[in-house]
Every structure is written in structure tokens, then in C-alpha cells.
Amino acid sequence: MGKTPVYFLSHGGPNVMYEVDHPAYAQLSKIGKEIISLKPDGIVALSAHWQERTIEVNMAEKTDLIYDFYGFPDHYYKEKFPNRGSPVLAQTVLAMLKDQGVQAEGVERGTPDAYPRAKADNAEAFDPGANPLTVPIVQVSIPDTDDPRDYVRLGQAISQLRRQNILIVVTGMAVHNLQDLRFSFSSSAPLPYTVSFDEALKTAVEDNPARREKSMAGLLQRPDARKAHPTLEHLMPIYVGAGAAGADPGKRLWTLKESSMSWAQYRFGEVEAN
């Protein structure tokens, strides 16, 4: 058996689940179909919306959604996404983390809204009607730190899942500045830092894997980094993906720069023909 690829999805906000004409909707649908075609036995998901000091692994089999967004119409909070966990897979993940010296514990909780975001970021990728996801999803938190080494180490610790036909998906946003977004609803033209950081991220992720960790760490020292990400939680999941990728190359599959956001989607590793 080969290795499954690793995906970083820029997930957007909950409104995207209704914006079927938005270009990102089609791209996430395309990626979702690719993932389904790989026939993984399960998915391990790490989202920007679940950070903990000690890494937590969701051991629950039944996982209701957690709607951690505010100020949207009532019907947003009634959306459902059919999904199930796997205590067996969760125990495997927990054992891997502990074997690699990562402090971790098992918990039972709902599904963070960003995976799926009340089905928003992955309704497009895994539409329950058109492209249903029937394998279990096990959620793992990301560290509550700004040190990229912690995220890379986390990815490295679970990388062997890829040889067990388990697919790792990390979600966040390539550029994510909500404050500036509030002041730019009249225009979708990308702000200067959106353009510069989005392209710098591409260069770093697509660097030779032997240099990639250093290149990606250097992103945080750029003068535009804290404009692109005033807080880092939406960027850091891609460092987990890079750690899980090991020596496999990274590739930007698509991007769209809008105002203070970037929808860049990435894959680490190649898709093997069935």
C-alpha cells in the first residue's frame, strides 16, 4: 500500500454553503470528489477552530455539530452534516501521539463547526446528496501556541496514518484578516498583503521538502504576516500538513484572493491511480 495525500482546505465562512456560484464552492467540490475517489478508510481532521494546550483526540462515535459562529440567520444553526467518529481510529491516533512523545488525551465532544462548518466548508467537498462522505471522521485539536515547530511535530507524529489508508485533512485559511474584511465589503479586490502573503505561502509550501520547514517558518517573520494573519490559528494547520507530508512535495491546487482573505487549497503528496 502507498501513502494517502494530505490536504489543506481554506474553508471560508458559513455563508459559503449557500453561495453555490462562488468559485470556491466548485473547487472544494472538486477536491471532495478527488478525496472520495481515493477510497480512504477514514479521515483525521485538524481544524483552526479547535486549539488546546494538550492535544485532544475526539473518541466519540456520534458527533453533533458545534456552531461557533455568531450573528448569522437562524437557519444557519439548523444545518446538519451526516458524520460519525471511530473510537478505534481515535485510539490509534492517540497511541501514535503518545508514542512520539506528544502530550495528548482522549475526549468526547461535538464536531467543530469548521470541519464541517455547519457543513459550510465541506458541504461543497462532501455534499451529502451528490458526494457523500461515508467513512468516519476523527477530529484532533491543534496546539494553542504560535510556534510552527509544535505543528510540524504534530503532523510528523500522525504521518504513519497515511500508510494505513487514512487521509489527513487540515483546514484553515491561507490569508485570514476578519477585521479588514469588515471594512471592505464594497470591494472584493485583494489587499496588498493578501497578494504578497498568498504567493509567499505558495513559494514556501512548494519548496524542496528538505528546505520546506525552514521556508515555512520564515513566513512568520515577514512584515506582512501579521496583516495576513492577526492571529495565527487559521494558518497553522498547514504546518501540521507539512509535517505529515514528510518528504512528499506540496502543491497549490488553486487560489482566489478576495479582499483580506485567500482561498488557496493545497495538497501534499501525489494522488495514486486506483
N, C-alpha and C positions, 0 to 999 in steps of 0.2 A: 504494500500500500504506500502511495506517495503522501504528500502533505497537502492539507487544505490551505487555500489562501486566507489572508487576513484582510478585513475591510474596515476602513474608516468612513463613516457616513456623516456628512453635515446634515443635521436633522431639522433645522428651522423651528418655527413656532407652530402651535396647534392649529392655526388658521390654514396651514398648508394642506391639511387633509381635505379641505373643501375647495381649494384652488387648483382644480384639475388641469387648468390651462397654464399653470405656472411651469416654466421649463424644468424646474427641479422635480416636479411630480413625475414627469416622464422618465427622467434619469434614474430616480430611485426605483421606479417600476422595473426599469431595465436591469438594474443591479439585483433587485429581488429575484427576477426570473433567472438570472445567472446563478445566484446562490441556490435556488431551488433545484436547478439543473445538476448541481454538484452532488445532490442526494446525501447531505450530511446526516449523521445520526443524532446530532444535537447542535445547539448554538450556545456559546458562552458569550454573554453580552456585558459590556462595561460602558457606563454612560456618565456624561458630565454631571448628571443630576443625582448621583449617589456618591458622596465622599464621606469617608470615615477615617479616624485616626488609626484604628486597627482594621485591616481588610476584612470585609464581611462577605460571606457566600450565602445566597438565599437557598435554604434547604427545602422550602415549601414546594409542594406539588401544585396546589391551587393558588394562583397569584392574581388578586384583583388589582385594578389599576390605581395608582396614586396620582391624583390630578394636582400637581404642584405648579400650576399657573393661575393667574389671577386677572379678574376684570373682563373675562370673556362672556359671551351669551350663555344662558343656562344650558342649552343643548350640547355645548362642548363637554359638559361634565356628566353627560349621559352616554357618551360614546363608549363602546366596548371593543375589545380586541381579543379574540379567542386565543388563549395560550395556556401552556401548562409547564410546570417545572419538572425536575427529575432529581429526587433525593439521591439516587445512585450516582448520577453525573456530578451533582453538587459535592458529594463525599469524595469523589475522585479529584475534583478541583481543590478541595480543602486539603487533602493529603499531599497533593503536589506542592501547594504553597508552603505547607509546614516542612516538607522535605527539603525545600530550597531556602529555609530559614526566614520565610516571610511570616510575620505575626498575623494570624488570621483566625476567624471563628465563624461558626455556622449560626445563622439566624433564620427566622421565618418572617417574611414581610410581603407586602404587595409589590407589583411591578412598577418601578419608577416610570413616570409618565413619558420620559424621553426614550424609553425602549419597551414597548412602543409609547409614544407621547400621546396618550389617549387615542392611539392608533395613528397619530399625525405623522411622525417621521417614518413609520413603516407601514402605514396603510398603503402608501404608494408602493413600497417594496414588497409587502406581503398582504395584498388585498385579500380579505377572507373569501371573497367570491371568485375573483379572477386568478389569484395566485396564492392560495392558502399555504401557510406555514404549519405543517403537521408534526414537526419534531419538537422536542422540549427545548425550552429556553432556560438557562440557569444564569442568574444575574450575580455579578461580582462588583463590589464597590471599588472605587479608585481611592488613592491616598488623599488625605487632606493636607497636602504640602504643595509647595511650588518648586520642589527640587526635581528636575527631569529624571535624575538617576533613579528615584523611587519608582517612577512609572515604567521606565525601561526594565528595571529589575522585576517588577510585577509581570510584565509581558514575558520576560525570559522564563519566569517560574512556571508559567502555564503553557509554554510553547509546545511541549510534547503532546498536548491535546490534538495538535494538527496531524499527528501520525496515527491518531485513533479515530479519524474521520469526524472530528468535532471542529466546527468552524467558529472562529473568534471574530466578533463584530464589536468595534468600538465606535461610540457616537459622541459628537460634539458639534463644533462649527470651526471652519478654517479661519474665519475672522468673525468676531462677535463683540460688538460695542452697542449695547442697547440704549445707552444714554444718547449717543449721537443719532441713533435710528429715530428716536422720538422727535428730533428736530429736522428730519429730512424726509418726511412722508410725502412731501410735494414733489420729490425727485428720486428716481432710483439710480441716478448716476453715481458710480463708486467714488468714495472719498479717496484722496491720495494715499493714505495709509492702507486702505483696503487693497488697492492695486499692488503697492510695494510689498506688503507683508504676504499677500497671497502668492506672489511669484517667488519670494524668498523661501516660503514654505515648500513650494514645489521643488526648488533647487536643492534644498536640504534633504527632503524625503527621497528624491531621485538620485542623490549622491551615491557613490560606491558604498555598498553596505559596510565595508571596513572603516569608512570615514563618517558614516551617516550619524551615529550617535553624537559625535563631536559637532558635526554641522548643525544638527537639530538643537543641541544645547546652546549653540551660538545664536540661534534665533532670539532667545530671551534677552540677549544683550543689545539687540538692535534698538535704535531710537524710536522706531515705530511700534515696537512690541506692545507697549502698554496703552497705545491708542487702539491697536487691533484687538487687544485683549486686556481691558482694565483689570479684570480678574482672570485667572488662567485656567479655570476648570473646564472650559469648552475646548481649549487647545490640548490639554494634557492627555486625553485619551489616545491621540495619535502616537504619543510616545510609548504607550502600552503596546499599540500595534507594531511599532518599530521593534520593540524588544521581543515580541512574539515572532517577528519575521526572521530574526537571526541574520543569516547571510543571504536571504532572498531579497530581490530588488523591490523597491517601491515605485509605484506609478500613479500619477494623477489621471484619473479616468475622465474627469470633466470638471469644469468650474463655471461659476457665474458670480460676478462681482456686482453686488447691489448695495448702494449706499454704504453703510458701515458693516456690511455682512459679506461673507464669501461662502458659497455653497460647494466648495471643492470636495470631490469624492475621490478616495484613494483605495488602491488595492496593493497589498504586499504579496509577492509570490505569483506564480502563474496558474492559470486555470488549465487543468489537465483534461484532455478529451476523454469522454466516457467510453 
